[in-house]
C-alpha cells in the first residue's frame, strides 16, 4: 500500500470513528424511541465500516 493510499484509509477510519461516536451519542440523547433505534443502527453500520477499513491495513 502506498503512503497516499494509507493516508486515505486513515482518513476514512477517522471519519467512520467520528460518525459512530456521534451516532451513539445522538441515539442515547433522543427521546423518540423509533428514531433512537434507527440512529443506533446507523452507529452499528459505521462500526462495521470502520472494521472493514481497519482490515485493509
Phi and psi in radians as a Rosetta constraint file:
Dihedral C 1 N 2 CA 2 C 2 CIRCULARHARMONIC -1.309 0.35
Dihedral N 2 CA 2 C 2 N 3 CIRCULARHARMONIC 2.900 0.35
Dihedral C 2 N 3 CA 3 C 3 CIRCULARHARMONIC -1.146 0.35
Dihedral N 3 CA 3 C 3 N 4 CIRCULARHARMONIC -0.560 0.35
Dihedral C 3 N 4 CA 4 C 4 CIRCULARHARMONIC -1.196 0.35
Dihedral N 4 CA 4 C 4 N 5 CIRCULARHARMONIC -0.749 0.35
Dihedral C 4 N 5 CA 5 C 5 CIRCULARHARMONIC -1.123 0.35
Dihedral N 5 CA 5 C 5 N 6 CIRCULARHARMONIC -0.711 0.35
Dihedral C 5 N 6 CA 6 C 6 CIRCULARHARMONIC -1.074 0.35
Dihedral N 6 CA 6 C 6 N 7 CIRCULARHARMONIC -0.702 0.35
Dihedral C 6 N 7 CA 7 C 7 CIRCULARHARMONIC -1.078 0.35
Dihedral N 7 CA 7 C 7 N 8 CIRCULARHARMONIC -0.727 0.35
Dihedral C 7 N 8 CA 8 C 8 CIRCULARHARMONIC -1.107 0.35
Dihedral N 8 CA 8 C 8 N 9 CIRCULARHARMONIC -0.749 0.35
Dihedral C 8 N 9 CA 9 C 9 CIRCULARHARMONIC -1.150 0.35
Dihedral N 9 CA 9 C 9 N 10 CIRCULARHARMONIC -0.740 0.35
Dihedral C 9 N 10 CA 10 C 10 CIRCULARHARMONIC -1.094 0.35
Dihedral N 10 CA 10 C 10 N 11 CIRCULARHARMONIC -0.686 0.35
Dihedral C 10 N 11 CA 11 C 11 CIRCULARHARMONIC -1.120 0.35
Dihedral N 11 CA 11 C 11 N 12 CIRCULARHARMONIC -0.762 0.35
Dihedral C 11 N 12 CA 12 C 12 CIRCULARHARMONIC -1.115 0.35
Dihedral N 12 CA 12 C 12 N 13 CIRCULARHARMONIC -0.685 0.35
Dihedral C 12 N 13 CA 13 C 13 CIRCULARHARMONIC -1.065 0.35
Dihedral N 13 CA 13 C 13 N 14 CIRCULARHARMONIC -0.751 0.35
Dihedral C 13 N 14 CA 14 C 14 CIRCULARHARMONIC -1.089 0.35
Dihedral N 14 CA 14 C 14 N 15 CIRCULARHARMONIC -0.731 0.35
Dihedral C 14 N 15 CA 15 C 15 CIRCULARHARMONIC -1.151 0.35
Dihedral N 15 CA 15 C 15 N 16 CIRCULARHARMONIC -0.767 0.35
Dihedral C 15 N 16 CA 16 C 16 CIRCULARHARMONIC -1.170 0.35
Dihedral N 16 CA 16 C 16 N 17 CIRCULARHARMONIC -0.675 0.35
Dihedral C 16 N 17 CA 17 C 17 CIRCULARHARMONIC -1.100 0.35
Dihedral N 17 CA 17 C 17 N 18 CIRCULARHARMONIC -0.753 0.35
Dihedral C 17 N 18 CA 18 C 18 CIRCULARHARMONIC -1.087 0.35
Dihedral N 18 CA 18 C 18 N 19 CIRCULARHARMONIC -0.803 0.35
Dihedral C 18 N 19 CA 19 C 19 CIRCULARHARMONIC -1.127 0.35
Dihedral N 19 CA 19 C 19 N 20 CIRCULARHARMONIC -0.680 0.35
Dihedral C 19 N 20 CA 20 C 20 CIRCULARHARMONIC -1.113 0.35
Dihedral N 20 CA 20 C 20 N 21 CIRCULARHARMONIC -0.810 0.35
Dihedral C 20 N 21 CA 21 C 21 CIRCULARHARMONIC -1.093 0.35
Dihedral N 21 CA 21 C 21 N 22 CIRCULARHARMONIC -0.804 0.35
Dihedral C 21 N 22 CA 22 C 22 CIRCULARHARMONIC -1.115 0.35
Dihedral N 22 CA 22 C 22 N 23 CIRCULARHARMONIC -0.721 0.35
Dihedral C 22 N 23 CA 23 C 23 CIRCULARHARMONIC -1.136 0.35
Dihedral N 23 CA 23 C 23 N 24 CIRCULARHARMONIC -0.740 0.35
Dihedral C 23 N 24 CA 24 C 24 CIRCULARHARMONIC -1.103 0.35
Dihedral N 24 CA 24 C 24 N 25 CIRCULARHARMONIC -0.770 0.35
Dihedral C 24 N 25 CA 25 C 25 CIRCULARHARMONIC -1.123 0.35
Dihedral N 25 CA 25 C 25 N 26 CIRCULARHARMONIC -0.758 0.35
Dihedral C 25 N 26 CA 26 C 26 CIRCULARHARMONIC -1.116 0.35
Dihedral N 26 CA 26 C 26 N 27 CIRCULARHARMONIC -0.725 0.35
Dihedral C 26 N 27 CA 27 C 27 CIRCULARHARMONIC -1.058 0.35
Dihedral N 27 CA 27 C 27 N 28 CIRCULARHARMONIC -0.660 0.35
Dihedral C 27 N 28 CA 28 C 28 CIRCULARHARMONIC -1.343 0.35
Dihedral N 28 CA 28 C 28 N 29 CIRCULARHARMONIC -0.455 0.35
Dihedral C 28 N 29 CA 29 C 29 CIRCULARHARMONIC -1.445 0.35
Dihedral N 29 CA 29 C 29 N 30 CIRCULARHARMONIC -0.412 0.35
Dihedral C 29 N 30 CA 30 C 30 CIRCULARHARMONIC -1.272 0.35
Dihedral N 30 CA 30 C 30 N 31 CIRCULARHARMONIC 2.492 0.35
Dihedral C 30 N 31 CA 31 C 31 CIRCULARHARMONIC -1.599 0.35
Dihedral N 31 CA 31 C 31 N 32 CIRCULARHARMONIC -0.441 0.35
Dihedral C 31 N 32 CA 32 C 32 CIRCULARHARMONIC -1.324 0.35
Dihedral N 32 CA 32 C 32 N 33 CIRCULARHARMONIC 1.970 0.35
Dihedral C 32 N 33 CA 33 C 33 CIRCULARHARMONIC -1.166 0.35
Dihedral N 33 CA 33 C 33 N 34 CIRCULARHARMONIC -0.629 0.35
Dihedral C 33 N 34 CA 34 C 34 CIRCULARHARMONIC -1.162 0.35
Dihedral N 34 CA 34 C 34 N 35 CIRCULARHARMONIC -0.795 0.35
Dihedral C 34 N 35 CA 35 C 35 CIRCULARHARMONIC -1.168 0.35
Dihedral N 35 CA 35 C 35 N 36 CIRCULARHARMONIC -0.689 0.35
Dihedral C 35 N 36 CA 36 C 36 CIRCULARHARMONIC -1.060 0.35
Dihedral N 36 CA 36 C 36 N 37 CIRCULARHARMONIC -0.729 0.35
Dihedral C 36 N 37 CA 37 C 37 CIRCULARHARMONIC -1.113 0.35
Dihedral N 37 CA 37 C 37 N 38 CIRCULARHARMONIC -0.701 0.35
Dihedral C 37 N 38 CA 38 C 38 CIRCULARHARMONIC -1.129 0.35
Dihedral N 38 CA 38 C 38 N 39 CIRCULARHARMONIC -0.766 0.35
Dihedral C 38 N 39 CA 39 C 39 CIRCULARHARMONIC -1.154 0.35
Dihedral N 39 CA 39 C 39 N 40 CIRCULARHARMONIC -0.611 0.35
Dihedral C 39 N 40 CA 40 C 40 CIRCULARHARMONIC -1.114 0.35
Dihedral N 40 CA 40 C 40 N 41 CIRCULARHARMONIC -0.658 0.35
Dihedral C 40 N 41 CA 41 C 41 CIRCULARHARMONIC -1.101 0.35
Dihedral N 41 CA 41 C 41 N 42 CIRCULARHARMONIC -0.687 0.35
Dihedral C 41 N 42 CA 42 C 42 CIRCULARHARMONIC -1.100 0.35
Dihedral N 42 CA 42 C 42 N 43 CIRCULARHARMONIC -0.680 0.35
Dihedral C 42 N 43 CA 43 C 43 CIRCULARHARMONIC -1.065 0.35
Dihedral N 43 CA 43 C 43 N 44 CIRCULARHARMONIC -0.717 0.35
Dihedral C 43 N 44 CA 44 C 44 CIRCULARHARMONIC -1.136 0.35
Dihedral N 44 CA 44 C 44 N 45 CIRCULARHARMONIC -0.684 0.35
Dihedral C 44 N 45 CA 45 C 45 CIRCULARHARMONIC -1.069 0.35
Dihedral N 45 CA 45 C 45 N 46 CIRCULARHARMONIC -0.779 0.35
Dihedral C 45 N 46 CA 46 C 46 CIRCULARHARMONIC -1.185 0.35
Dihedral N 46 CA 46 C 46 N 47 CIRCULARHARMONIC -0.564 0.35
Dihedral C 46 N 47 CA 47 C 47 CIRCULARHARMONIC -1.150 0.35
Dihedral N 47 CA 47 C 47 N 48 CIRCULARHARMONIC -0.718 0.35
Dihedral C 47 N 48 CA 48 C 48 CIRCULARHARMONIC -1.104 0.35
Dihedral N 48 CA 48 C 48 N 49 CIRCULARHARMONIC -0.755 0.35
Dihedral C 48 N 49 CA 49 C 49 CIRCULARHARMONIC -1.115 0.35
Dihedral N 49 CA 49 C 49 N 50 CIRCULARHARMONIC -0.701 0.35
Dihedral C 49 N 50 CA 50 C 50 CIRCULARHARMONIC -1.011 0.35
Dihedral N 50 CA 50 C 50 N 51 CIRCULARHARMONIC -0.817 0.35
Dihedral C 50 N 51 CA 51 C 51 CIRCULARHARMONIC -1.121 0.35
Dihedral N 51 CA 51 C 51 N 52 CIRCULARHARMONIC -0.642 0.35
Dihedral C 51 N 52 CA 52 C 52 CIRCULARHARMONIC -1.142 0.35
Dihedral N 52 CA 52 C 52 N 53 CIRCULARHARMONIC -0.752 0.35
Dihedral C 52 N 53 CA 53 C 53 CIRCULARHARMONIC -1.137 0.35
Dihedral N 53 CA 53 C 53 N 54 CIRCULARHARMONIC -0.684 0.35
Dihedral C 53 N 54 CA 54 C 54 CIRCULARHARMONIC -1.101 0.35
Dihedral N 54 CA 54 C 54 N 55 CIRCULARHARMONIC -0.626 0.35
Dihedral C 54 N 55 CA 55 C 55 CIRCULARHARMONIC -1.207 0.35
Dihedral N 55 CA 55 C 55 N 56 CIRCULARHARMONIC -0.268 0.35
Dihedral C 55 N 56 CA 56 C 56 CIRCULARHARMONIC -1.246 0.35
Dihedral N 56 CA 56 C 56 N 57 CIRCULARHARMONIC -0.375 0.35
